[in-house]
Amino acid sequence: MATIVPPQTWKNGYVTPSETATWQIDDFTSTEHGEQSHYTTPPFKDSLSSTVHNSLGLNLVRSWPTLYNGTESPHGISDWWKPAGRVDVLICGAGPFGLEMALSLVRQGVTFRIIDKAEAPLLSGRADAIQPKSLEILHSWGLAQEFHDEGPILNHTAMFRNGEKMFHYPSNSSDSRYRGLSIISQGQIERIYIRDLLRHQILVERCSVVENFEVKSDSSESHPVRARVKNTKTGEEETIEAKYLVGAEGAASGLRKQLGVPFDGTTTDIYWGIMDCKFETDYPYITAFGIIMSTEHGGCIVVPREDGYTRLYTQLSAGRVQELAEEHRESIGRVDAHSITAEEVLEQTNKIFAPYKMSFASPLSWFAVWKISERVARSFSSPDLRVHLGGDAAVLGAFGLNSSIYDASNLGWKLGLCARGLAMPSSILPTYDLERRLFANRVIRASGAYLRFMCGITDLPLAQLRGSGDDLESYMDDLPARDGTRKGDMKWTGAYFAHNSMLLLGFDVPDTVSKLCPAVRVDGGEKQRPIAVGNGKRAPNPRVCFGEGATGYLYDKMTGAARFHIVVFGSDLQGPVRERIAHFSRHALGPKGFLARFGGASMFNVVLVVKFLPYEKEKLLEGDDLSALREHATVVYDDRSPDEDAGYWYGINHARGAVVAVRPDLWVGTSCWPEEGDYLRAYLEGFLVGRKEQVNGVNGTNDTNDMNDIN
């Protein structure tokens, strides 16, 4: 929330203003005889949301320390909180990435502790919006609706230069069920995460930092990480033993520094003055995402926010930049520029917006001065694969919140499987750095190119980042030259968005080849692949039918944090496809198939997509040849027309069928024909530990617990 919500009532069946809030009235916590309810309203705290203010006064936001402050709760710590000195994973940092790692691990039954130096979650400011791909991941964890319903949806973009409209178009969209950028404040995000962890009896350990750590080289050590954790408030110290350590402490990450990992890239002399406020303006597109550029004064970004507020990113004047460059030469991210006032930033905003005018219409909800840095850690994982970095500890630049979700959804299931002895660390954990760092390179260079365009800067090279080897990243080197004309600007933006539209929504990723995403097979005599979707690409999410009274999306049957989704396309289970699907049912899902070998339903979610209607299920699925499929698969009905059904989206041959192995983070791992059960088994053997090996203690563990994903 941008400010304290005034009292409301739902007495008419919908929300309207009220003079008082019932939760604050004593009569609502006692009986007619004066007996007090057992439940008591927890204490709240109203705090200033910004350290800088305007002439319209001060803005307050409400926090609930008992609910959200973890071990710093004013009511003390619950009796059930008994943190262990030895855990699977220690998470250092409880910003978005650290909390998202915790969400993934808790859904897998992995033991962990999460610490943070701050006393409370973020109160205001920072992150802008959540991309559709991020919401798809959060949906698989059962949380997307809370985020999607919080603020406005950005689905239009306006661009102006020197007071002239260049365009006002619908923003780039995708086939996702989430059709735009969902606005939500970072404070709200963190509180949603913390509430979820509290339901699982997990507290964030506040005012705690890792002083130092070491990793024992003895291969017999099941928990080789030793981290010395200090409570900065009490001075108490504790050594925590863990299998893995996760660095989520932000751009100044101490873990990254102790690992000696270079933070490649550049720190610019571009400064934003950022204001969250209500504005009075004659600018006609204040409710759309906007890019406003002035050849003389720089650029401004408009982001509509919740409750009628707007966030403005204003490029500071050249004179101010020279001052700040001297004062904050070594700074990255937010800087304490006490001499810069909100009125000064507003004056600069009006110069950029001219001839349109902006004025304050409310107190400031948030104000910050931000120095733009574009950096990517040279490695996201330590050589021994025991320490991993993510979020701002690994990448500093645009899309921080969304990148943190992608980092956590990628690393979380891999780390969870390894911690539980269900996957081979040497095969699966290196793919985190391979996949996420190359994506980060693209994000930083793509956002950097756009930043330079907005700010009218032509002499600042894009960040120099390393690819998968020592070669420098070349992404975005092929954009057309800018000549300062309207025609040239339109040509540049057209080329930019043609190249990056799906990257900006979280869907487009670099091609990587690994045991998780092998190269697409090319057989000499085979003219057709099982599916059109490539390995390592997002698994499409078409609309499907679940029964006579329910429809939805394929992802609705693909939830959980660590299970592979085996999507079987069986067409109508008649003709030549039946024999092939029956072969898959008998062999792949039988007692000697991959399902039995690698963990059954705890590891795999089998979804059968059929091209018939629910009333035909009993007839078409009967028979011994499909008994294993009937037992293990969830059936969904692909009953839409051929030009919009799931078979069309995936590129399915109805005479042959197909099997798709979709990773827990909803990227395609690989695909095969239904009769190629041996190929699928070999693929899984490349990184999973079979039941026999689990029993024999392969991977330094005797853990044979087939923990189901906890939704």
N, C-alpha and C positions, 0 to 999 in steps of 0.2 A: 504494500500500500504506500502511496506517495505521502499520505498524511493520515491523521487520526480520523476514522470513519465516525461521523456524528450518529447519535441514536437513531435507530430505525425500528419499524414494526411491520409485521406481516399480517395484521388483523384483517385485511381485506383479501388475503390470499396472494398478495404481491407486495413487494417492498415499498414503503413510503417513509418519509421522515417522521420522527417522533420526538417528543420533548424529553423523554427519558429512555434508557435501555433497561429492560427487565433484569438483566444479569447484575445490575448495580443496585437493585431495590431489595431491601431486607425482607419485604413481604414475600418474595419469591424463594426464600430459603427457610421458611418456617410454616408450620401447620396453622390451622385456625385456632389451635389451643396454645400456640407459642412454642411448640417443640421445634427445635432446630434440625435442619437436614444434616445427614452425615456428610454429604458433599459440601465443600466450601469453595468459593471462588478463589482461585489462586491470585496472588498479588501481581499487579502490573506496574510497568514503569513507563512514563512518558518522557521521551528524550528528544533533544534537538537532532534533526536529521541532517543538518548541514552546519559546517563550521563557518561558512560565509553566508551573509544575509543581504537582503535588499531593503529598500525603504518601506516595504509593506509589512515588515514584521518578521517573526520567527515561526518556523514550521516544526511541529512535533509529530513523532510517530510512536506508536505504542508497542511495547515488547512485553513478553510474558516469561520472565527468567526461570520460573519453576518448570515450564514446559520445554524450554529451548536451550538453557545454559548448561546442560549436562552436569558434570561434577561441580560446577559453580552455582548450582541451584540454591537460592536463599533458604529453602526448606531442608537442605541437607540431602544426602545421598540415600536412595532406597536400600532397604535391607537386602534385596535380591542382587544388588550390584557387588559382585565378587570377582574382580578382574584377575585373570591367571597370569603367572609370571612366564609361562611358556605358551605360545600361540602359533598358529600357522602363519599369520601375516600381521606385521605391525605397519599401520598406516600413519604417516607423519604429515599431518595437515588435514583440516576439516573444512576446506573450501569446497567448491563444487566437485572437483576431481576426487578428493579424498572421500567425500560422502558418497559419491557414485560408486567408488570401489567398494565401500562398505555395503551399499545396497546389493551389489552383485554377489559379494561373498556371503552375506547373511542368507541369501536365497539358496545357497549351495550347502549350508551347514558347515561352512569353514569357520574356524575359530580365529578371531582377530581382535586387536585393540586399535582405537583411533584416537590420536592425540592432536591438540592444536594449541598454539601459543596464546590465542585470544580468549577473553573471558566469555564471549557470547558470539552468536552468528552475526553476519553483516546486517547493519541496520538499514542502510539505504544505498542507492547508487549502483554503479558498475554495470553488470550484464544488461543487454538490451532485449534480446529475443531468442526464441528457440526455433531451430530449423525443422522442417518436416521429418527428415531422417532421424533427428534426435527424438522427436515425439514417437516415432515408430519403435525406437529402442525402449523408451520409457513405457510405451504400451506393453511391450513384452514383459516388463517388470510390474505391470499393474498400476502405473502411476500417471499415464499420459493425460487422463481427463482433468486432473487437478491443474495441470499446467495449461492445457488448451483453453480452459474456461476462465482463466485469470484476467486477461486483458484483451485489448483489440487485436485483430488479425491484420497484418500488413500485406496487402495484395495489390497495391498500386504504387508506382514510382513517378515522381515529377523531377525534371531536371531543368534548371535555369542557368543561363550565363549572361552576365551584365544586364540583368533585368528582363531578358527575353526568354520566353519559354522555348526550350529545345524539344521536349516531349512530355506528355503525361499519359502513361500507358499502364495497363495491367502488368503487374510484376511477373517475372518468370514463374510458371507453375509447373507442376509435375502430376504424375498419376497417383500420388499419395492420397490417402484419405484426409490428410492435413494439407490444406490448400494455400498456405501462406506462412509468414513468420508470426509466431505467437508471442505477443509482448508479455513479459513478466519480469519483475525486479529480481535481482540476485538474492536479496534478503528473503523474499517469498520462496524462492527455489530452495534455499538452504533450510528454511523452516519445514517445507514439505518433506525434504529428505530426513530431517531430524525426527519428525513425527513418525515416519515409517520405521526408523531404527528403534525408536522407543517402543513401538509395538512388538519388536523382536527382543526387547530387554537389552538394548545396546545404548550406552551413554558415550558422548564425546568427552574425553578427558581434557578439561580445559587448563589453561595456564601451564602447559607442558610442552617441552621441546626435547629433541634428541641432541645431547651434548656431543656425542661421538658414537661411532659404531665400528665393529670389526666383523669379519666373516671368517670363521674357523676353516682351515683348509683340510681338516681331517674328514675324509669321505664317509666315515662311520657316524658322523654327527647328523642326527635327524633334524636338529634345529641349530644350524651353524651361525646364524646371525646373533650377535650380542650388541644390544643398543642400550646405552646409558641415557636414561630419561630423567630430566629434572623438572620439578614443579617450580616455576619461576616465582610463585607467590609464597610458598612455604620453604623453599630451598631443599626439600626432600628429594633424594635421588633413588632410582631403582634401575636394575639391569633386567631388561626383557629379552628373552630368548625367542627366536622366531625362525621359521623356515625361509621366509621372504620379507623384504623390507620395501615399502613403497614411499617414494618421495613425492609429496603433494603439497609442499610448503610454499609454493609460489615462485615468482621470478628470482628471488634472492635465495633459492634453495640451498641450505647447508649440506644436504646429502649430495647434490650435484657437485658442489665445490669439493667435498671430501673425496668423491670419486675422481676428481680431476677431469671432468668432462667439459670440454670447451663449449661455450655458448656462442655458436657461430652467427654471423649476421651483422647488423648495423644498428647504431643508435642515431637517430636523425636529430636535426634541429627544428623539427616541426612540433609545435605545441598546440594542443586543443584546450580551450576554455569550455568546460562542460556544465550545462545548467539544466536541471529538472525544475520546471515551473509551469504555471498557466500563463499564457501570453495573449495579449490583445493585439490583433494584427489585421491588415488588409491583404495579406498574402493568401491567395485563394485555395492553396492545397495543404493547409496546415495539418489535415488529418491523413495525409499520405506520406509515405517515406519520401524524403526530398534531398536532392543535391543542388545546392545553390553556389554558383561560382562567380567570382569577380576577378577580372584580369588584374585589376589594381590592388585589391585587398585580400584575395585568397578565397577559401572555400568554407562552406557551412553544411552540416548534415542535420536533417530534421527527422526525428523519430517520435511519432505519436505514442503516448504512453497511457497507462491506466488512469481512470478518474478524471479525464479531461486534461491531464498534464502533457507536456511536450518536452522531449530532451533535445537540446541544441548542442551540437559540437561546432565550435567556432574556432577557426584558425587564427591564432593571435598575430598581432601586427608585427612587422619586421623589426621595429624598434624594440618591442618587448622581447622578441626572440633573441636579439643580441644580448640583452640584459640577462635573460634566463640561461643562455648558453654559458655565460661566465659563471653564474651562481650554481648551476646544476650540471656541470660538465660530465660528471660520472653517474648521474642519476638515470634510472630507467623507470618507465611507468609513471605513477603519480608523483608529483613534486609539491613541496610545501612552498608555494609562491604567495607569501602573505601579503605582498604589496599589491597584488592584482585583485580588483574589486569586481563584483557582479555588474555594476554600472559600466565599468570599463569594457567588459566583455560584451555587454549589450550594445554599447556604442559601436564596437567593431562589427557586431552582428548586423546592425542597421546599415553600415557601409557596404557590407557584402550583399544584403538583401535589396538595396536601393533599386527601384524607387519604392519598394514596399517597406512598411514600418512595423517594428515590433516593440512592444512595451510590456512590462511586468503586470500581470493581473492577479498574482498571489505571491505569498512568501516563497522563497526558494526551498524546494524539497531536497535538492542536492547540488553541490558545486564542487568542482575539482579542476585542477590544471594537470594535464597529462602530456608527458613527453613521449613521442612515438618511437618505439623500439621494435625492431623486426629480427627476432632471434630464434634459432632452433638448436637444441642440444645436439652435439655431434653423435651421441649415442643415447638411446632411451633406456638401455639396460647395461648392467655391469658385465664384464667378460665372463664371470662365473654364474651369471643369470640369477643371482640372489637379490639384487637391488634393481628396482625399476623406477623410472621417472615418468610423470605425466602431468597434464594440465599446464599451468604457467611455469612449473619447474622445468618443463621440456620445451615449451613453445611460448614465445611472447609476441603478441601481435593481435590481429583481428580474429574474430570468431572464437574467443577464448572459452566461453561457456560451452559452445557446441563441440569444440575440439575436445574439451574435457570429457564430455559424454561419450564421444567416439573412442577416446583413449581408454576409459573405464570399461566400456562394453567390449573392447578388444582384449584388454589385459585381464579383466576380471574372470572370465570363464577359463582362460588358459591357466592362470595362476591357481584358480580353484581346483581344476582337474589335477594339476601337478601336486598341490598340497594334499589332496586326498588319495594320491597314488594311482590315479586313473589315466594319467598321460605321461609321456616321456619328456622331461624338461628340455633335453638337448634337441628334440625335434620341434617342439611346439613354442617354447618361449622366445627363440630368436625371431620368430615371425612378428612379434609385437613391434620391435624396432623397425623391421623391414617394411611393414605395412603402414605404421603410423607416422614414421619420420618422413617418408616420401610424400605422404599426404600433407603433412605439416609444411614441407617445402613448397608445395603447390599453393597452399593457403596463404603463406607469407608473401610469396612472390606475386600472386594474383591480387591480393589486397594491397600490396605495395604499389603495384602498377596503377590501381585505381586511385590510391591516395595521391600519387604524383600527378595524375590527371586532374583530380579535384582541386589540388592546391596550386596548379599551374607551374609545377617544378619539372624542369627538363634536364637538369645537370646532376641529379642524384641517382646513381646506379641502383638497380634492385639488389636486395641482399644476396651476398655470395654464400651459397649453402651447398653442402656436399650431398651428392646422391647416394646410391647404394654402395659406391666405392669411393675413390678419391676424386672422381670427376665432379666438376661443379654443375649444379642444377641449371638447366637452360630454359625451364618453363617460363613462358611469357616473353621470351626474347624476340618473338616473331610478330609482335603487334605493329600496326602501321605507324609511321612517324606522325607527330602532331605538328600542325602548322599554324595553330591559333585561329583558324577560320571555323565558322559554323559547320561548313561542309566537312572539314577535316575532323572536327569533334564528333560529328555524327558517324563518320566512317570509323573512327577509333572506338566509340562506344558499341557500334554494331559488331565489330570484330571481337571486342572484349566479351560481350555477353554471349555471342555465338560460341565462344571458347569456354566460358566459365559458368553458364547459367545453371547447370546441374551441380557443379562444384559448390556454388553458393547456397544450394539447398541441401548439401550434404550427401548427394547421391553418386557423384562421379569420383572415382578413386583411381590412382595410378595402377597400371598392370604390374603385378608381382607374381613370381613363380616360387612356390614352396611346397612342402608336403601337405599343407592345408589347402592350397590352391594350385594344384599341378597344372602344367601346360595343357591346353586343350589337345586331345589326341587327334592325330591325323592319320587315318588308316588308308593305305594305298587304294583299295577297291571300294571304300565307303564314301558315298557322295553326300551323306547326311549325318549331322550330329544328333544326339538324343534330344537336346533342347537348343533353342536359339541363343539363350542367355549364356554368356561366357563365365568361366570360372573366375571367382573373385569379384563378380558384379553383384549388385543388390538383387536379392530375390524379389521379383515382382509381387505385388499384393492385390490381385484382382478381387472383385466382388464374387461371392459364392453363396450357395444356399446350404443351410445346416439341417433342414427338415421342413415339414409342412408349415410350421409357424415361425421360422426364424431365418434371417439372412444376415450377411455381414461381409467381412473381408477374410481372405485366407489367413492373414496374420492372427486373427482371433483364435485360431486353432494352433498357433505356433508361439506359445508363450513360455516363459521360464528363462532362467539365467545361464544354464549350462548344458541343456540338452540339444543334441543334433536333431534336426527335423528331416525325416526321410519322406519326401513328397513323391507319391507314386501316382502317375497319370495312367489310368486304366481305360480311358474312353468309355464305351458302353459295356465292356467285359464280354463282348460277343465277337465272333469271327476270329481272325488270326491273332488279335491282341490278347485274347483270353489265355491261350496256351503260354504266351510269354509272361503274362502276369502270374499265371499259376506256377510257372517255373520259379519266379521270384518268391512267391509265397512259400513253396516247398523248401527251397534251398537257402535263400537269404534269411528268411524268418523262421526256418526250422531249427531243430536242436543243434545242428552243426554250423549254422549260419552266423553272420556277424552279430545279429541281435543277441543271441545267447552268449556269444564269446565276449562281448564288450559291455555287458551290463543291463541288457533288457530295457524295460520302460524307464528306468532311472537315468539312462544315458540317451535313449532315442525316443522321439515322438514320431510315430508313423501316421501319415495322413494320406488317405486314398481319395483322389479326385476322380469322380466318375461322371460320365456324360449320360446320365439317366435321372429320373425323378424319384423322390423318396418312396413312393408307393411300389416302385419296382425293385427296391433293395433286396427284399427277402428272396425273390425269385432269382435275380441275377447274381447274388453273392452266395447262393447255396452251392453245395458240392464239396467233397473232400479236397479237391485241388486248391480251394481258396480258404481252407480252414484256418491256417495261420494268419492270413490277412484279416479274416473276420475277427480273430481273437485280439490282434494287436493294433489294428488301424482304426483311426477316427475317419468316418466317411463324410465327405462334403460333396455337394452336387453342383456340377458345372452346368447350370440350366439356362444360362444367358445365350443370346444369339451368337453364331459363329464369329461375328466381327467384333465381339467384345468379351468372349468367354476366356476362362483361364488357359485353355488349350492354345488359344491364339496368342495370348500374352507370352506364354513360354515357348511357343513354336513346336507343338507336339504333333507327331505322326500318329494318327488314330489307329493305324493298322499295327503299329509296333509298340506304342506306349513309351514311357520313360520313367526313370527314377532320378530324383534330384536330392543330393545331400546338401542341406542348408545348414550353415554353421549357427551356433547359438546367437551370434550377433547379426544374423539375418543376411549374410552374404553367401552366395553360392560357393560351396567348396568344390564340388565336382558333380558330374551327371553320367549316367550310363543307360544302356538298354536294359530292360527288365531281366533278360537272360544272362546278364553279365554280373552276377552276384560275386564271382571271384574277384572281379576288378574292384568292386565296392569294398570287399573285405580287405584286399591288399592296400587300398587307399587308407582305410582306418587303421590298419596295422602299422602304417608309417608314423603314427604319433600316439595312438591309444595303447593302454596296457590291458591285455586280456585277463580274464578271470583267473586263469592258472598262474600267470605271472604275479597277479595281485596277491594270491595266496602264498606264493613263494617269496614274497617280500621284495620283488623287483622295485627299483627306484627308491630304495632306502625306506620302505614303509611296509607295514603289515596290515594296513588299513583296507579291509574288504567291505566297508560299509557302503551299500548302494543307496546313498542319500538321495531322496527325491528332491527336485527343485521345490522350494517353498514359495508359493505364489504370494 
